[in-house]
Amino acid sequence: MKSRMTPRRLSRFGWVMTQLVRVGKIFILLLLILWFGLWILAEGFLDRTENWAQGKVANVAADMGLRIKNVDVEGRHYLPVESLKEIIAVHPGDPLLAVDLDHVKNELQKNPWVKDVSIRRALPDRIVINLIERQPLAIWLDAPGTPGVIDEDGVVLAQTGFEQFGPLLAVSGPDSEKQAANLMALLSAQPDVAVRIQKAVYISGRRWDLVMDGGTIVKLPEEDAGLSLARLSRAQEETKILDQGHKSVDLRQADRIILENKPGDIRDLLLKDAPPV
């Protein structure tokens, strides 16, 4: 006689299957947790084993003569020697293979003077470090804390000992540290003007005011600042415009130079129909 699944039996069967599925999910979850824990323990064990093995190999190699005798550093000019020694943290006689080159490289790259670096072992007894340093460009007067020497990317390199970097242009104003490289590139074409600038102020995130050695303020335009500097250089050559005690020399108009000596005393050096400077 064949048995049939009555509604009551079907209900009980469904309940049992539901419980089995629930227990199965819990069991799988517990297995995953156990596997993950064992994996973490195994990773730690493997790391410790690897470190132990590397240490043994380094010591054996050191006994065979692979010990540090010299650390050769190429490209260092501004990075302080003491900072370099502290970062490298190796001494003559240390096992050559025990030095973690990646760690040393990462630590060197944290120093603001280091733009890029490569490091390698030179068997049997040297470590060779090649540095590419950032170059001092200007003094950023608005640097956090105190004025700081910056490079072309606006990275603060030092905030003391400015004299060791030679004469540097001082810049100020919002975003002046980011725009200083562009200004310096323009000024490199007009050295007779550049040498007389005491400070450059970035105005409204758009243009520069140049404070000259005689106190005159040269107002550069937002566009074609290089052309305006060329006009200024020519005007200085022909009329000694920067030696006349003007309060300001306004170069923001392409067809003229506006001179201001005091409020109300304003005149054009170049008229509209004058030939371009």
C-alpha positions in Angstrom: 0.0 0.0 0.0 1.5 3.3 -1.1 1.8 6.0 1.5 0.8 9.5 0.6 2.1 12.9 1.8 -0.8 14.4 3.7 -1.0 18.1 4.3 0.2 17.5 7.9 3.2 15.4 6.7 4.0 18.0 4.0 4.0 20.8 6.7 6.3 18.8 8.9 8.5 17.9 6.0 8.8 21.6 5.0 9.6 22.6 8.6 12.4 20.0 8.8 13.8 21.2 5.4 13.7 24.8 6.6 15.6 23.9 9.8 18.2 21.9 7.8 18.8 24.8 5.4 19.2 27.2 8.4 21.6 24.8 10.2 23.5 24.4 6.9 23.9 28.2 6.5 25.2 28.5 10.1 27.6 25.6 9.5 28.9 27.1 6.3 29.3 30.5 8.1 31.2 28.8 10.9 33.5 27.1 8.4 34.2 30.4 6.7 35.1 32.0 10.0 37.3 29.1 11.0 39.0 29.2 7.5 39.6 32.9 7.8 41.1 32.6 11.2 43.4 29.8 10.2 44.4 31.8 7.1 45.3 34.8 9.2 47.3 32.6 11.6 49.0 30.9 8.7 49.9 34.2 7.1 51.5 35.4 10.3 53.3 32.1 10.6 54.5 32.3 7.0 55.7 35.9 7.5 57.6 34.9 10.6 59.0 31.9 8.9 60.0 34.0 5.8 61.6 36.7 8.1 63.5 34.0 10.0 64.7 32.4 6.8 65.8 35.7 5.3 67.7 36.5 8.5 69.5 33.2 8.4 70.4 33.7 4.8 71.6 37.2 5.4 73.8 36.0 8.3 75.3 33.2 6.3 76.0 35.6 3.5 77.5 38.0 5.9 79.9 35.3 7.2 80.9 34.8 3.6 81.9 38.5 3.3 78.6 40.2 2.3 78.8 42.9 4.9 78.2 46.6 4.4 81.4 48.6 4.0 80.1 51.7 2.3 76.8 53.5 1.5 77.3 55.6 -1.7 74.8 58.4 -2.1 74.6 60.2 -5.4 72.6 63.4 -6.1 72.5 64.7 -2.5 73.0 68.4 -2.2 70.4 69.8 0.2 69.1 66.8 2.1 70.8 67.0 5.5 73.4 64.2 6.1 72.1 63.5 9.6 68.5 63.0 8.3 69.9 60.7 5.6 71.8 58.6 8.1 68.8 58.3 10.4 66.6 57.1 7.6 69.1 54.6 6.2 69.9 53.3 9.7 72.8 50.9 8.7 76.3 50.7 10.0 79.6 49.3 8.6 79.6 45.5 9.2 75.9 45.0 9.0 74.7 42.1 6.8 74.3 43.4 3.3 71.3 41.2 2.6 69.5 42.2 5.8 68.8 45.7 4.6 65.2 46.2 3.6 65.6 48.3 0.5 61.9 48.9 -0.1 61.6 50.2 3.5 64.6 52.5 3.1 63.2 53.8 -0.2 59.8 54.5 1.3 61.2 56.3 4.2 63.4 58.5 2.0 60.4 59.4 -0.2 58.7 60.9 2.9 61.4 63.6 3.2 60.3 66.8 1.4 63.7 67.2 -0.3 63.4 63.8 -2.1 61.5 64.0 -5.4 62.6 60.5 -6.4 65.0 57.8 -5.3 66.4 54.4 -6.4 68.4 52.1 -4.1 70.3 48.9 -4.9 72.9 46.6 -3.5 76.3 46.5 -5.1 78.0 43.2 -4.2 80.0 42.5 -2.2 79.9 45.4 0.3 78.0 48.5 -0.9 74.6 50.0 -1.0 74.1 52.6 -3.7 71.4 55.3 -3.4 70.6 57.7 -6.3 68.6 60.8 -5.2 66.7 63.3 -7.3 66.2 66.3 -5.0 63.7 69.0 -5.3 65.2 72.4 -6.2 64.6 75.6 -4.2 62.6 78.0 -6.3 61.2 80.8 -4.0 60.4 81.8 -0.5 56.7 81.4 0.3 55.9 84.0 2.8 52.5 82.5 3.7 53.8 79.0 4.5 52.2 77.4 7.6 54.0 78.6 10.7 56.8 80.6 9.2 58.0 81.5 5.6 59.4 78.5 3.8 61.5 77.6 0.8 59.4 75.9 -1.9 60.1 74.1 -5.1 58.3 74.3 -8.4 55.4 72.2 -7.1 54.9 74.4 -4.1 56.3 71.8 -1.7 57.8 73.4 1.5 61.4 72.2 1.7 62.8 74.2 4.6 61.8 76.9 7.0 65.2 77.9 8.4 68.7 78.5 7.0 67.5 80.4 3.9 71.0 81.9 3.4 72.3 78.5 2.1 70.0 78.7 -0.9 71.2 82.0 -2.3 68.9 84.8 -3.4 65.3 83.6 -3.9 62.2 85.6 -4.8 59.6 86.0 -2.1 56.0 85.3 -3.0 52.8 85.7 -1.2 49.0 85.6 -1.7 46.5 82.7 -2.0 47.9 80.0 -4.3 51.2 81.9 -4.9 53.2 78.8 -4.0 51.4 76.9 -6.9 51.9 79.7 -9.4 55.5 80.7 -8.5 57.1 78.4 -11.1 55.1 80.0 -13.9 56.2 83.5 -12.8 59.8 82.4 -12.5 59.7 81.0 -16.0 58.5 84.4 -17.3 61.1 86.3 -15.3 63.9 84.1 -16.6 63.5 85.9 -20.0 63.8 89.3 -18.4 66.8 89.0 -16.0 67.3 92.8 -15.8 63.8 93.1 -14.4 63.9 89.9 -12.3 67.0 91.0 -10.4 65.2 94.1 -9.1 62.1 92.4 -7.7 61.9 92.2 -3.9 58.5 90.4 -3.6 55.8 89.1 -5.9 52.1 89.1 -4.7 49.5 86.9 -6.3 46.3 89.0 -6.6 42.8 87.4 -6.5 44.2 84.1 -7.9 44.6 85.7 -11.3 47.7 87.9 -11.7 50.9 89.3 -10.1 52.0 92.5 -8.5 55.8 92.9 -8.4 57.3 95.0 -5.6 60.5 96.4 -7.0 63.7 97.4 -5.1 62.8 101.1 -5.3 59.3 100.5 -3.9 57.5 100.8 -7.3 54.7 98.2 -7.7 54.5 96.7 -11.2 51.0 95.4 -12.0 51.1 92.5 -14.4 48.0 91.5 -16.4 46.1 88.2 -16.1 47.0 87.3 -19.7 50.2 87.8 -21.7 52.3 88.6 -18.6 55.4 87.6 -20.5 54.8 90.2 -23.2 54.1 92.9 -20.5 57.4 92.1 -18.8 59.2 92.5 -22.2 57.5 95.9 -22.5 58.7 96.8 -19.0 62.2 95.7 -19.8 62.3 97.9 -22.9 60.8 100.9 -21.1 63.4 100.5 -18.4 66.2 100.4 -21.0 64.9 103.5 -22.8 63.4 105.7 -20.0 64.6 104.2 -16.7 61.0 103.8 -15.7 61.9 101.9 -12.5 64.2 104.6 -11.3 61.8 107.5 -11.4 60.1 106.8 -8.1 56.7 105.9 -9.5 54.2 104.5 -7.0 53.0 102.0 -9.5 53.5 100.9 -13.1 50.4 99.4 -14.5 50.9 97.0 -17.4 47.4 95.6 -17.5 46.4 97.3 -20.7 48.1 96.0 -23.8 48.4 99.3 -25.6 49.8 101.5 -22.8 51.7 101.8 -19.6 49.9 103.7 -16.8 52.1 105.5 -14.3 50.9 106.5 -10.9 52.8 108.8 -8.6 50.2 109.8 -6.1 46.4 109.8 -6.0 45.1 111.8 -9.0 48.6 112.0 -10.6 48.2 109.3 -13.3 49.5 109.4 -16.9 50.2 107.2 -19.9 53.7 106.4 -20.9 52.6 104.9 -24.2 49.6 106.2 -26.2 47.3 104.0 -28.2 48.9 105.0 -31.5 52.4 104.4 -30.3 54.3 101.5 -31.8 54.2 98.3 -29.7 57.0 98.0 -27.2 
